[in-house]
């Protein structure tokens, strides 16, 4: 035990919001505290969206995710929908088809039944749409004031999609990076739905199951798909920085090819945010072998919900471990991971 | 997007960059200071340095309000936040700026009631909704944000809202530029003048820079084309041996400024005899405080404030970076002890701070060789 403890590198004196924001601080917490104590000394390298475990000779993917969004309902979705789609998507981008979910509710005493019912209905509808069963669950209630209305945790399990074998180790120089659709819709929708900003925009969260798109991609180009992730918290920038770290290669994105709706761009301009750092709930990134990239893009664009898919960049040998964005006029900039939550810039 | 895309138009930008290369004399070196943090941010974000010839050097100026705020002021503000029944409000910009015992965000995680607002009027609204609490607005910014603080205070006074106060850290841009120009090692050829500040103060306050200091200055917008066009205007002035105040940002900046905003500021604020700037030291008549007639809404008068002075760590060279003597990466702490995640100096906190911008956008770029073009 002492040898494990001596490897603990997590030195932050207390938990800060940033440890949950999906960026560098989250990574430090996982690598420095959770991995050494929980994952047998080292993180199941590299950290994917789901664990692949062997059950009596069959490999299945297994994952879990907690949902703590405020407000509970927002244009285009709600916490219940997120809780189902989020876990279905984590499995999908790790190359698996969600078969069953189990769900845990943490409810605050005083929560109105109609609010709870609406979320349970939203979960049922999302599960049906994604073709996944909700196989069981658990409920805890905490005192009023000890939680913010409701938290939902879902865990999902499913078999691997045949023909797919994804890992950062499979990523090669020259591979192309595909994005399933416009970014930032979810994060900006939530920011506006909180009502702190006197801003209105015709925006909806992009929450949805990406499984149909992933399945279509697997069908079309199979083993040419080298890696996938859904850019949730921390956005595309954070997800791709993790990939760059994991595979030791560089990533070069072309700014003009990254689909961003005008409403999202506008809000980001006003608030000094970068769309690349904004959360998504219904998009994914795929790294595909160069020779199959066109076919992969074609396949995504033909699939319902994939018509805005785009080829946004490629894997390069430089700068190793970093993400570079080239601007429209030949300038370039490094895009780093998000540090903490995105904070608006006013002054 | 209207009024954005036009100023990011690749053909125009390429053409303007060509014009810069044509105008710049290859035998000389140009040092232009962009006064505003917003310019610094744009220059990095759009990779504009890649478009300039190597003999044009852009030097980051003092115009990032978060960066020039001394740590003691943050400690003072947070000491009030810790008092019972106080809600501390500030812009998102402030939230990660470290005080001695942590940033506002860290205080918030420990349970202090700290909230992000998007405007001082949001803070006033919070005061109306929470009559049993005291709402403090931690005001920062140059003349850009000072008018909205002034108007909010006028509203609070008119409506008799007494559970609201402002911890005023507003600073003024002209004394900061003067301090830079007075530095003995100063070697700036011309200024890319502040854009947002000038929407309020106009262009007239800069005339001494052209007339007495004989340096060209062009008031400049924040889009890539604005900044490049301003560099063209500065080069033309230098080539013609002229020193003028010019206004590139005419779509937003009237020559005379915004009289209504200036009037509101004059009603509420007066100059402090002196104020400490991080990295620049004490500068006389460089900051604003509330007038006696607004004493009731002045956090520093209503609460006892320790008035702490915190010296920056010796190894940190924020002052040298702020004055343009050092590039961010030349500081001993850059990228080692001081990173955006664990900032030692405030220049590493705000995305307008030159160190954070450099770290986010430029750091590691040197390793980049030419990369292949993308195929669709």
HADDOCK unambig.tbl for C-alpha pairs under 7 A between the chains (distance, minus, plus):
assign (segid A and resid 16 and name CA) (segid B and resid 106 and name CA) 6.57 0.50 0.50
assign (segid A and resid 16 and name CA) (segid B and resid 109 and name CA) 5.80 0.50 0.50
assign (segid A and resid 17 and name CA) (segid B and resid 109 and name CA) 6.58 0.50 0.50
assign (segid A and resid 197 and name CA) (segid B and resid 118 and name CA) 6.79 0.50 0.50
assign (segid A and resid 262 and name CA) (segid B and resid 1 and name CA) 6.57 0.50 0.50
assign (segid A and resid 311 and name CA) (segid B and resid 376 and name CA) 6.38 0.50 0.50
assign (segid A and resid 313 and name CA) (segid B and resid 374 and name CA) 6.68 0.50 0.50
assign (segid A and resid 318 and name CA) (segid B and resid 367 and name CA) 6.93 0.50 0.50
assign (segid A and resid 318 and name CA) (segid B and resid 368 and name CA) 5.42 0.50 0.50
assign (segid A and resid 318 and name CA) (segid B and resid 369 and name CA) 6.72 0.50 0.50
assign (segid A and resid 319 and name CA) (segid B and resid 367 and name CA) 5.78 0.50 0.50
assign (segid A and resid 319 and name CA) (segid B and resid 368 and name CA) 5.07 0.50 0.50
assign (segid A and resid 327 and name CA) (segid B and resid 46 and name CA) 6.16 0.50 0.50
assign (segid A and resid 327 and name CA) (segid B and resid 47 and name CA) 6.98 0.50 0.50
assign (segid A and resid 328 and name CA) (segid B and resid 10 and name CA) 6.05 0.50 0.50
assign (segid A and resid 329 and name CA) (segid B and resid 10 and name CA) 5.44 0.50 0.50
assign (segid A and resid 329 and name CA) (segid B and resid 14 and name CA) 6.58 0.50 0.50
assign (segid A and resid 331 and name CA) (segid B and resid 46 and name CA) 6.39 0.50 0.50
assign (segid A and resid 331 and name CA) (segid B and resid 47 and name CA) 4.27 0.50 0.50
assign (segid A and resid 331 and name CA) (segid B and resid 48 and name CA) 5.92 0.50 0.50
assign (segid A and resid 331 and name CA) (segid B and resid 50 and name CA) 5.13 0.50 0.50
assign (segid A and resid 331 and name CA) (segid B and resid 51 and name CA) 6.36 0.50 0.50
assign (segid A and resid 332 and name CA) (segid B and resid 46 and name CA) 6.73 0.50 0.50
assign (segid A and resid 332 and name CA) (segid B and resid 47 and name CA) 4.63 0.50 0.50
assign (segid A and resid 333 and name CA) (segid B and resid 44 and name CA) 6.62 0.50 0.50
assign (segid A and resid 333 and name CA) (segid B and resid 45 and name CA) 6.22 0.50 0.50
assign (segid A and resid 333 and name CA) (segid B and resid 47 and name CA) 5.54 0.50 0.50
assign (segid A and resid 333 and name CA) (segid B and resid 361 and name CA) 4.66 0.50 0.50
assign (segid A and resid 333 and name CA) (segid B and resid 362 and name CA) 6.04 0.50 0.50
assign (segid A and resid 334 and name CA) (segid B and resid 360 and name CA) 6.10 0.50 0.50
assign (segid A and resid 334 and name CA) (segid B and resid 361 and name CA) 4.15 0.50 0.50
assign (segid A and resid 334 and name CA) (segid B and resid 362 and name CA) 5.90 0.50 0.50
assign (segid A and resid 334 and name CA) (segid B and resid 365 and name CA) 6.66 0.50 0.50
assign (segid A and resid 335 and name CA) (segid B and resid 360 and name CA) 6.26 0.50 0.50
assign (segid A and resid 335 and name CA) (segid B and resid 361 and name CA) 6.07 0.50 0.50
assign (segid A and resid 336 and name CA) (segid B and resid 360 and name CA) 5.71 0.50 0.50
assign (segid A and resid 339 and name CA) (segid B and resid 341 and name CA) 6.06 0.50 0.50
assign (segid A and resid 343 and name CA) (segid B and resid 92 and name CA) 5.17 0.50 0.50
assign (segid A and resid 343 and name CA) (segid B and resid 93 and name CA) 6.91 0.50 0.50
assign (segid A and resid 344 and name CA) (segid B and resid 92 and name CA) 5.17 0.50 0.50
assign (segid A and resid 344 and name CA) (segid B and resid 93 and name CA) 6.66 0.50 0.50
assign (segid A and resid 345 and name CA) (segid B and resid 92 and name CA) 5.88 0.50 0.50
assign (segid A and resid 345 and name CA) (segid B and resid 93 and name CA) 5.15 0.50 0.50
assign (segid A and resid 346 and name CA) (segid B and resid 91 and name CA) 6.36 0.50 0.50
assign (segid A and resid 346 and name CA) (segid B and resid 93 and name CA) 6.58 0.50 0.50
assign (segid A and resid 346 and name CA) (segid B and resid 118 and name CA) 6.88 0.50 0.50
assign (segid A and resid 347 and name CA) (segid B and resid 141 and name CA) 5.52 0.50 0.50
assign (segid A and resid 347 and name CA) (segid B and resid 145 and name CA) 6.23 0.50 0.50
